Amino acid sequence: MNIDENTIQKANTQKEYDLAKERLELSRKDLERHERLVEQRTISQAELETAQSHLLGAQESLQRLENQLRLLDTQTEKLDVLLRKEELALETAHLNLARTEVRAPVSGVITADSFEVNSFIQKGVNVARILDTTQLEIQCSLYMRQIQWIWRQSEETTGYVFAPTPVTVLYEMDGERWAWEGELKTLDGGILNPTTRMVPCRVKVDTPNAGRRIQGFFEGTTAPPSLFAGMYVTVIIHSKPAIPLYLIPERALLPGNRIWTVVDGKLQRHSIRLAAATPEGVLFYADTEAIRPNDLVVVSPLASPAEGSPVQMVHQTAKL
């Protein structure tokens, strides 16, 4: 029996009880009338006994309905208890359902998961690894002298955080080259790699899906690939260090970091402090007073050169 059926049956029984109560009252009055008539010897003793029998029947009917109402009240209490238990079970089910719903703070692609369907997951266990596709961070490494150049380019650089420094990220595949714009953000942990003696850094790319093709063999516009975790890329940092540097062809550099220049038609030897080697040539610090901008640099091999030797210039190809 459900609660609605119990409520309807209880209401019907209550109505029958009220009617039986009225019948009992009528039977009691009828018995009193028969008792007076027996005293007046107007009716027989048998008629009095019949009235008494009707009263007992009315009392029995009323008692039966009263017992039935008590039983229905007990059933109502039991149904209320069962309803409460079901409500608690439903609340528990909703709570368990909420616990099975995992919401990530970012949108992206699931790259790994550590659970099985219908398995119980312990609290605090990593459920999945999500790659945030709205932005990516690239790990790269720089030498300390390069870090120094970036530090000196702006007063906004503090500690492990760089001043806004734009970078270009390059990726090459089958002769096609794509580029993404990014920004050098921070040092990655601030620990010098003991093997390479380089400092890990992080580059942030806000639009990993917005690459541009800068070289290719196919005509027309092709959709550039997205940056993926694990790609090997080239990072070009667009830095303007506040350190004077000279650039010379690589073939002008001699063992021992020495170069020859031509000043007033004579050879001069200089020891330089090397800064970096680039595809365009060799960079060195402009801290040698004897070297001036636009000085001629010797790039051709010299046989037994001596400082101060006169030089006859045939063809000028390189300057500082």
GUVO-427676 format. One record per atom (N, C-alpha, C): residue in one letter; x, z, y. Coordinates in steps of 0.05 Angstrom, whole numbers, padded with zeros to 5 digits, always signed. Layout:
! residues N
AXZY...
This chain:
! residues 320
M+00017+00000-00024M+00000+00000+00000M+00018+00000+00025N+00011-00018+00044N+00026-00018+00069N+00012-00001+00090I+00025+00001+00113I+00014+00019+00134I-00013+00010+00144D-00016-00017+00148D-00042-00027+00158D-00065-00021+00139E-00061-00025+00113E-00081-00019+00093E-00088+00011+00093N-00067+00027+00095N-00071+00056+00095N-00087+00065+00120T-00081+00052+00143T-00096+00059+00167T-00125+00052+00165I-00131+00028+00154I-00159+00019+00151I-00174+00037+00132Q-00161+00043+00109Q-00175+00060+00089Q-00179+00088+00100K-00161+00098+00115K-00164+00124+00127K-00187+00125+00147A-00190+00103+00163A-00212+00102+00182A-00239+00100+00168N-00240+00084+00146N-00265+00082+00131N-00272+00109+00118T-00252+00122+00107T-00257+00148+00094T-00266+00169+00114Q-00255+00167+00138Q-00263+00186+00159Q-00292+00182+00167K-00301+00157+00168K-00329+00152+00174K-00347+00163+00151E-00339+00158+00126E-00355+00169+00104E-00355+00199+00104Y-00333+00211+00112Y-00332+00241+00114Y-00351+00251+00135D-00352+00237+00158D-00370+00246+00179D-00399+00244+00170L-00406+00222+00156L-00433+00219+00145L-00439+00240+00124A-00420+00245+00107A-00424+00266+00086A-00428+00293+00099K-00414+00298+00121K-00417+00324+00135K-00445+00327+00146E-00456+00304+00156E-00483+00305+00167E-00503+00309+00144R-00498+00295+00121R-00516+00299+00098R-00516+00327+00088L-00492+00339+00089L-00490+00367+00080L-00506+00385+00098E-00505+00380+00124E-00520+00396+00143E-00550+00393+00138L-00559+00368+00133L-00587+00363+00127L-00596+00377+00101S-00578+00376+00081S-00585+00389+00055S-00586+00419+00059R-00569+00431+00076R-00570+00460+00080R-00597+00467+00094K-00605+00452+00114K-00630+00457+00128K-00654+00454+00109D-00652+00433+00091D-00673+00428+00072D-00676+00451+00052L-00653+00462+00044L-00653+00485+00025L-00666+00510+00039E-00658+00514+00064E-00670+00537+00079E-00701+00534+00081R-00710+00509+00085R-00739+00505+00087R-00753+00510+00060H-00739+00501+00038H-00750+00506+00011H-00751+00536+00005E-00731+00550+00014E-00731+00579+00008E-00754+00593+00023R-00760+00585+00047R-00783+00597+00061R-00810+00590+00047L-00811+00565+00038L-00836+00557+00024L-00839+00571-00002V-00817+00577-00016V-00819+00592-00041V-00829+00620-00036E-00820+00633-00014E-00829+00660-00007E-00859+00659-00001Q-00868+00637+00011Q-00897+00635+00017Q-00913+00625-00007R-00899+00620-00029R-00911+00611-00053R-00925+00584-00049T-00913+00567-00032T-00925+00541-00027T-00914+00520-00046I-00888+00523-00054I-00876+00505-00073I-00866+00520-00097S-00860+00505-00118S-00851+00518-00143S-00821+00524-00142Q-00812+00540-00161Q-00784+00547-00164Q-00767+00522-00171A-00779+00503-00185A-00765+00479-00193A-00757+00462-00168E-00776+00460-00149E-00769+00445-00125E-00747+00458-00109L-00746+00485-00110L-00724+00499-00096L-00697+00493-00110E-00697+00492-00137E-00673+00487-00151E-00664+00458-00145T-00683+00439-00142T-00675+00412-00135T-00662+00411-00108A-00672+00426-00088A-00659+00427-00062A-00631+00438-00064Q-00628+00459-00081Q-00602+00471-00084Q-00582+00451-00097S-00593+00435-00116S-00576+00415-00129S-00567+00394-00108H-00585+00386-00090H-00578+00366-00069H-00556+00378-00051L-00557+00403-00045L-00537+00416-00027L-00510+00416-00041L-00510+00423-00067L-00485+00423-00082L-00472+00395-00083G-00490+00375-00087G-00480+00348-00088G-00468+00339-00061A-00481+00347-00039A-00470+00341-00013A-00444+00355-00008Q-00442+00380-00017Q-00417+00395-00014Q-00394+00382-00030E-00401+00374-00055E-00381+00362-00072E-00372+00335-00060S-00390+00319-00049S-00383+00294-00037S-00365+00298-00013L-00372+00318+00003L-00356+00324+00027L-00328+00333+00019Q-00327+00350-00002Q-00301+00360-00011Q-00284+00337-00022R-00296+00318-00036R-00282+00296-00047R-00270+00278-00024L-00286+00274-00004L-00276+00257+00019L-00255+00272+00034E-00257+00299+00036E-00237+00315+00050E-00210+00313+00035N-00212+00315+00008N-00188+00312-00008N-00176+00285-00005Q-00193+00265-00004Q-00183+00237-00001Q-00169+00234+00026L-00180+00246+00047L-00167+00245+00074L-00139+00258+00073R-00138+00281+00059R-00112+00295+00057R-00092+00277+00042L-00101+00263+00021L-00084+00246+00006L-00074+00222+00024L-00093+00211+00039L-00085+00189+00057L-00066+00198+00079D-00070+00224+00089D-00050+00235+00108D-00022+00237+00095T-00022+00246+00070T+00004+00248+00056T+00017+00220+00053Q+00000+00201+00045Q+00010+00174+00042Q+00020+00162+00069T+00006+00169+00091T+00015+00160+00117T+00043+00172+00124E+00047+00197+00118E+00073+00209+00123E+00095+00196+00106K+00088+00190+00081K+00108+00176+00064K+00114+00148+00074L+00093+00134+00083L+00097+00107+00094L+00113+00108+00120D+00109+00129+00136D+00125+00132+00161D+00154+00137+00154V+00159+00153+00133V+00186+00158+00125V+00199+00133+00115L+00184+00118+00098L+00195+00092+00088L+00200+00073+00111L+00181+00072+00131L+00185+00054+00153L+00210+00062+00169R+00215+00088+00173R+00238+00096+00187R+00264+00089+00172K+00263+00092+00145K+00286+00085+00129K+00292+00055+00132E+00270+00038+00131E+00274+00010+00134E+00285+00002+00162E+00275+00017+00182E+00285+00011+00209E+00314+00018+00211L+00322+00041+00199L+00351+00048+00199L+00367+00028+00183A+00356+00018+00161A+00370-00002+00145A+00373-00028+00161L+00352-00035+00177L+00353-00059+00194L+00374-00055+00216E+00374-00032+00228E+00395-00026+00249E+00423-00029+00237T+00426-00018+00213T+00452-00019+00200T+00460-00049+00194A+00440-00064+00185A+00445-00092+00180A+00453-00107+00205H+00439-00101+00227H+00446-00114+00253H+00474-00106+00261L+00481-00081+00257L+00508-00071+00264L+00529-00085+00247N+00523-00087+00221N+00542-00100+00203N+00545-00130+00210L+00522-00142+00218L+00523-00170+00226L+00540-00174+00251A+00537-00155+00270A+00552-00157+00294A+00582-00154+00288R+00588-00137+00268R+00617-00133+00261R+00629-00157+00247T+00612-00174+00235T+00622-00198+00222T+00626-00221+00242E+00617-00217+00266E+00620-00238+00287E+00645-00233+00303V+00664-00251+00301V+00690-00248+00316V+00690-00268+00339R+00693-00258+00363R+00694-00274+00387R+00722-00274+00398A+00733-00297+00403A+00760-00299+00414A+00758-00301+00445P+00778-00290+00459P+00778-00291+00488P+00786-00318+00499V+00794-00336+00481V+00802-00363+00490V+00789-00384+00472S+00788-00408+00482S+00779-00430+00465S+00803-00447+00457G+00802-00456+00432G+00825-00471+00423G+00821-00480+00394V+00843-00483+00380V+00843-00492+00352V+00855-00470+00335I+00841-00465+00312I+00851-00445+00293I+00874-00458+00277T+00897-00446+00280T+00921-00457+00266T+00927-00442+00240A+00916-00418+00236A+00921-00403+00212A+00900-00382+00209D+00892-00375+00185D+00873-00353+00180D+00883-00337+00155S+00875-00312+00154S+00884-00294+00133S+00861-00280+00120F+00839-00294+00115F+00816-00282+00102F+00802-00302+00084E+00785-00291+00066E+00770-00308+00048E+00740-00303+00053V+00723-00322+00046V+00695-00319+00050V+00685-00295+00033N+00667-00279+00045N+00654-00256+00032N+00674-00234+00025S+00697-00234+00038S+00717-00213+00034S+00714-00192+00056F+00723-00167+00050F+00722-00146+00070F+00748-00145+00085I+00746-00144+00111I+00770-00144+00128I+00775-00117+00140Q+00798-00106+00136Q+00805-00080+00147Q+00807-00081+00177K+00800-00058+00190K+00802-00056+00219K+00831-00059+00228G+00835-00076+00249G+00862-00079+00260G+00878-00102+00248V+00867-00115+00227V+00881-00136+00214V+00878-00162+00230N+00899-00178+00232N+00897-00204+00245N+00880-00223+00228V+00859-00233+00240V+00840-00250+00225V+00850-00279+00226A+00857-00288+00249A+00865-00316+00252A+00884-00319+00276R+00897-00342+00276R+00915-00349+00298R+00903-00373+00312I+00899-00371+00339I+00886-00391+00354I+00905-00403+00374L+00907-00429+00375L+00923-00443+00394L+00906-00450+00419D+00913-00439+00442D+00899-00444+00466D+00906-00472+00476T+00886-00490+00474T+00891-00518+00481T+00887-00524+00511T+00878-00504+00526T+00875-00508+00555T+00901-00506+00570Q+00921-00493+00558Q+00948-00491+00569Q+00967-00485+00547L+00992-00493+00551L+01013-00488+00532L+01038-00477+00545E+01053-00462+00530E+01079-00452+00540E+01101-00463+00523I+01122-00472+00535I+01144-00484+00521I+01169-00466+00524Q+01182-00462+00502Q+01206-00446+00502Q+01230-00465+00506C+01247-00458+00524C+01272-00473+00529C+01294-00453+00535S+01319-00462+00535S+01342-00445+00540S+01359-00456+00562L+01370-00439+00578L+01387-00447+00600L+01413-00431+00600Y+01434-00443+00609Y+01459-00428+00613Y+01457-00410+00637M+01474-00390+00637M+01472-00370+00659M+01478-00384+00686R+01496-00404+00687R+01501-00416+00712R+01476-00431+00722Q+01461-00442+00703Q+01436-00456+00711Q+01415-00436+00721I+01415-00413+00707I+01397-00391+00717I+01405-00383+00745Q+01431-00382+00750Q+01440-00374+00777Q+01432-00395+00798W+01432-00420+00791W+01423-00441+00810W+01394-00437+00818I+01378-00430+00797I+01349-00426+00803I+01345-00401+00819W+01360-00380+00812W+01357-00355+00828W+01364-00360+00857R+01384-00377+00862R+01393-00380+00890R+01376-00400+00906Q+01357-00414+00893Q+01342-00434+00907Q+01321-00422+00925S+01312-00397+00920S+01291-00385+00935S+01293-00355+00934E+01285-00342+00956E+01284-00313+00957E+01261-00301+00942E+01242-00319+00934E+01218-00309+00919E+01225-00301+00890T+01248-00310+00881T+01256-00303+00853T+01264-00274+00852T+01250-00259+00834T+01256-00231+00832T+01257-00224+00802G+01280-00211+00794G+01282-00202+00767G+01280-00224+00746Y+01259-00221+00729Y+01255-00239+00707Y+01235-00261+00714V+01224-00261+00739V+01204-00281+00747V+01217-00300+00767F+01214-00326+00761F+01225-00347+00778F+01206-00353+00801A+01218-00363+00823A+01201-00376+00844A+01189-00401+00832P+01166-00410+00843P+01153-00434+00832P+01173-00457+00830T+01179-00465+00806T+01199-00487+00801T+01186-00508+00784P+01180-00532+00795P+01167-00553+00779P+01186-00564+00758V+01174-00572+00736V+01189-00585+00714V+01174-00609+00704T+01188-00627+00690T+01176-00649+00677T+01183-00647+00647V+01162-00648+00630V+01166-00646+00601V+01164-00674+00590L+01185-00683+00575L+01186-00710+00564L+01184-00708+00533Y+01169-00727+00522Y+01167-00729+00493Y+01170-00759+00485E+01186-00765+00466E+01191-00792+00457E+01183-00796+00428M+01170-00818+00422M+01161-00824+00395M+01160-00855+00392D+01177-00865+00373D+01177-00894+00368D+01181-00911+00393G+01199-00902+00410G+01205-00918+00434G+01185-00913+00457E+01164-00898+00452E+01145-00891+00473E+01152-00864+00485R+01150-00862+00511R+01156-00837+00525R+01133-00828+00542W+01126-00803+00540W+01105-00791+00555W+01115-00767+00571A+01102-00761+00593A+01111-00739+00611A+01087-00722+00618W+01093-00696+00620W+01073-00676+00630W+01086-00660+00652E+01070-00652+00671E+01080-00635+00693E+01076-00605+00686G+01095-00589+00692G+01094-00561+00686G+01108-00544+00707E+01113-00519+00700E+01125-00501+00719E+01142-00480+00703L+01166-00477+00712L+01183-00456+00701L+01173-00429+00710K+01167-00411+00690K+01153-00386+00697K+01172-00362+00697T+01181-00354+00673T+01196-00329+00671T+01218-00332+00650L+01235-00312+00649L+01254-00309+00627L+01238-00300+00603D+01246-00308+00579D+01232-00301+00555D+01246-00277+00542G+01240-00253+00552G+01251-00229+00541G+01276-00219+00555G+01290-00237+00570G+01313-00228+00585G+01337-00220+00567I+01339-00232+00543I+01361-00226+00525I+01378-00251+00521L+01404-00249+00526L+01422-00271+00522L+01427-00276+00492N+01423-00302+00484N+01428-00308+00456N+01457-00305+00450P+01464-00288+00431P+01493-00283+00425P+01507-00306+00413T+01493-00325+00401T+01505-00348+00388T+01509-00371+00408T+01489-00378+00422T+01490-00401+00441T+01498-00393+00469R+01497-00367+00475R+01503-00356+00502R+01484-00368+00523M+01459-00374+00514M+01439-00384+00532M+01416-00364+00534V+01401-00367+00556V+01379-00349+00562V+01352-00363+00556P+01335-00352+00538P+01309-00364+00533P+01291-00362+00558C+01277-00383+00563C+01258-00384+00586C+01231-00396+00576R+01211-00393+00593R+01185-00404+00586R+01175-00423+00608V+01165-00446+00600V+01154-00466+00618V+01124-00467+00612K+01107-00466+00632K+01078-00468+00629K+01068-00495+00636V+01052-00507+00618V+01039-00533+00623V+01009-00528+00624D+00997-00532+00648D+00969-00526+00651D+00951-00548+00640T+00961-00572+00637T+00944-00595+00627T+00958-00608+00604P+00958-00596+00580P+00972-00608+00558P+00959-00634+00548N+00935-00639+00556N+00921-00664+00548N+00922-00686+00569A+00937-00681+00591A+00938-00700+00613A+00966-00711+00616G+00977-00722+00595G+01003-00734+00597G+01002-00763+00608R+01024-00772+00618R+01025-00800+00628R+01047-00815+00614R+01042-00840+00607R+01062-00856+00593R+01081-00868+00614I+01107-00864+00609I+01127-00874+00628I+01144-00896+00616Q+01141-00900+00590Q+01157-00921+00577Q+01143-00929+00551G+01142-00955+00546G+01130-00964+00521G+01132-00994+00518F+01126-01004+00494F+01128-01032+00487F+01101-01046+00487F+01080-01030+00488F+01053-01041+00485F+01041-01045+00513E+01028-01067+00517E+01015-01073+00542E+00988-01058+00543G+00979-01054+00568G+00953-01041+00571G+00957-01011+00571T+00935-00997+00574T+00935-00968+00576T+00929-00957+00549T+00946-00939+00539T+00941-00925+00514T+00938-00896+00520A+00921-00883+00504A+00917-00854+00508A+00942-00839+00500P+00952-00822+00518P+00977-00807+00512P+00970-00785+00492P+00990-00777+00476P+00985-00755+00458P+00983-00728+00473S+00972-00709+00460S+00971-00682+00471S+00996-00667+00462L+01004-00648+00477L+01026-00631+00469L+01017-00613+00446F+01033-00612+00425F+01027-00595+00402F+01049-00574+00399A+01041-00551+00388A+01061-00531+00382A+01080-00541+00361G+01105-00537+00365G+01126-00546+00346G+01139-00572+00354M+01129-00586+00375M+01142-00610+00385M+01169-00604+00397Y+01188-00623+00393Y+01214-00621+00406Y+01213-00639+00431V+01215-00626+00454V+01212-00641+00479V+01237-00636+00496T+01239-00653+00517T+01261-00650+00537T+01248-00639+00562V+01260-00618+00573V+01250-00605+00598V+01269-00611+00621I+01259-00624+00641I+01275-00630+00665I+01266-00611+00687I+01284-00595+00697I+01277-00575+00718I+01285-00587+00745H+01265-00588+00763H+01270-00599+00790H+01278-00576+00809S+01303-00569+00808S+01313-00547+00823S+01331-00557+00846K+01330-00543+00868K+01348-00549+00891K+01364-00524+00897P+01386-00520+00882P+01402-00496+00886P+01416-00497+00913A+01418-00473+00924A+01432-00471+00950A+01462-00467+00945I+01473-00484+00928I+01501-00484+00921I+01512-00512+00925P+01532-00517+00942P+01543-00544+00945P+01556-00553+00919L+01549-00577+00911L+01560-00589+00886L+01569-00618+00892Y+01589-00627+00877Y+01598-00654+00878Y+01592-00667+00851L+01586-00693+00853L+01581-00709+00829L+01601-00731+00827I+01615-00733+00804I+01634-00754+00800I+01629-00767+00772P+01639-00791+00768P+01636-00803+00741P+01651-00787+00720E+01641-00787+00696E+01653-00771+00675E+01682-00780+00669R+01687-00806+00672R+01714-00816+00665R+01735-00808+00686A+01726-00796+00709A+01745-00787+00729A+01756-00759+00722L+01743-00745+00703L+01751-00718+00696L+01773-00720+00675L+01796-00706+00681L+01819-00705+00664L+01820-00678+00650P+01835-00677+00627P+01838-00651+00614P+01848-00629+00633G+01838-00605+00628G+01845-00583+00646G+01828-00582+00671N+01806-00597+00671N+01788-00598+00694N+01803-00607+00720R+01818-00629+00717R+01833-00640+00740R+01822-00667+00747I+01824-00674+00773I+01817-00701+00782I+01838-00710+00802W+01839-00737+00806W+01857-00749+00826W+01839-00762+00847T+01847-00757+00872T+01833-00770+00894T+01854-00786+00911V+01843-00803+00928V+01861-00819+00945V+01854-00812+00974V+01873-00800+00988V+01870-00792+01016V+01892-00805+01032D+01884-00820+01052D+01904-00834+01069D+01922-00851+01053G+01912-00864+01031G+01928-00882+01015G+01947-00869+00996K+01944-00843+00992K+01963-00829+00974K+01947-00812+00953L+01959-00809+00929L+01946-00793+00908L+01948-00764+00914Q+01925-00750+00908Q+01924-00721+00910Q+01911-00710+00885R+01923-00690+00873R+01912-00677+00849R+01897-00652+00856H+01874-00648+00843H+01858-00624+00848H+01849-00612+00822S+01849-00586+00821S+01836-00571+00799S+01808-00563+00808I+01788-00569+00793I+01760-00564+00801I+01748-00543+00782R+01726-00532+00792R+01711-00512+00777R+01686-00526+00767L+01686-00533+00741L+01665-00549+00730L+01638-00533+00730A+01617-00548+00737A+01590-00535+00738A+01573-00544+00714A+01571-00571+00710A+01554-00581+00688A+01560-00610+00684A+01554-00619+00659A+01556-00648+00653A+01527-00659+00651T+01521-00681+00664T+01495-00693+00665T+01498-00722+00656P+01475-00735+00649P+01477-00764+00642P+01487-00780+00665E+01484-00771+00690E+01494-00787+00713E+01523-00782+00719G+01535-00760+00708G+01563-00755+00714G+01569-00725+00711V+01591-00717+00724V+01600-00689+00722V+01596-00675+00749L+01584-00651+00747L+01580-00635+00771L+01602-00614+00773F+01613-00610+00796F+01631-00587+00800F+01626-00575+00827Y+01634-00549+00830Y+01629-00534+00854Y+01647-00544+00877A+01634-00547+00901A+01649-00557+00924A+01662-00533+00939D+01679-00519+00924D+01692-00496+00936D+01722-00501+00940T+01731-00526+00937T+01759-00533+00942T+01760-00546+00970E+01774-00533+00988E+01775-00543+01016E+01788-00570+01019A+01807-00576+01000A+01822-00601+01002A+01804-00625+00995I+01781-00620+00982I+01764-00642+00974I+01741-00644+00995R+01736-00668+01005R+01715-00672+01025R+01695-00693+01015P+01671-00692+01025P+01651-00713+01017P+01662-00741+01024N+01656-00760+01007N+01663-00788+01009N+01693-00793+01004D+01707-00773+00994D+01735-00778+00985D+01734-00798+00961L+01754-00815+00960L+01756-00834+00938L+01766-00819+00913V+01753-00825+00890V+01761-00812+00865V+01772-00833+00846V+01794-00827+00833V+01807-00846+00815V+01793-00844+00788V+01783-00867+00778V+01770-00868+00752V+01785-00884+00731S+01804-00900+00740S+01820-00916+00722S+01844-00900+00711P+01853-00906+00687P+01877-00891+00676P+01901-00896+00694L+01918-00874+00696L+01942-00875+00712L+01966-00870+00694A+01987-00886+00697A+02011-00883+00682A+02031-00867+00698S+02038-00843+00689S+02057-00825+00702S+02050-00821+00731P+02026-00811+00737P+02019-00807+00765P+02035-00784+00777A+02040-00785+00803A+02054-00764+00817A+02040-00760+00844E+02036-00735+00851E+02022-00729+00875E+02038-00740+00899G+02024-00753+00918G+02036-00765+00941G+02044-00794+00937S+02041-00804+00913S+02048-00832+00908S+02029-00850+00923P+02040-00872+00935P+02023-00890+00949P+02005-00905+00930V+01981-00912+00940V+01961-00925+00924V+01953-00950+00938Q+01952-00972+00922Q+01942-00997+00932Q+01914-01001+00920M+01894-01000+00936M+01867-01001+00927M+01859-01030+00922V+01851-01036+00898V+01842-01063+00890V+01812-01065+00893H+01797-01045+00881H+01768-01046+00882H+01757-01018+00883Q+01741-01012+00903Q+01730-00985+00906Q+01704-00983+00890T+01703-00963+00871T+01679-00961+00854T+01667-00933+00855A+01683-00912+00863A+01672-00885+00861A+01680-00869+00885K+01661-00853+00895K+01666-00833+00916K+01653-00807+00908L+01663-00786+00921L+01649-00760+00918L+01622-00761+00931
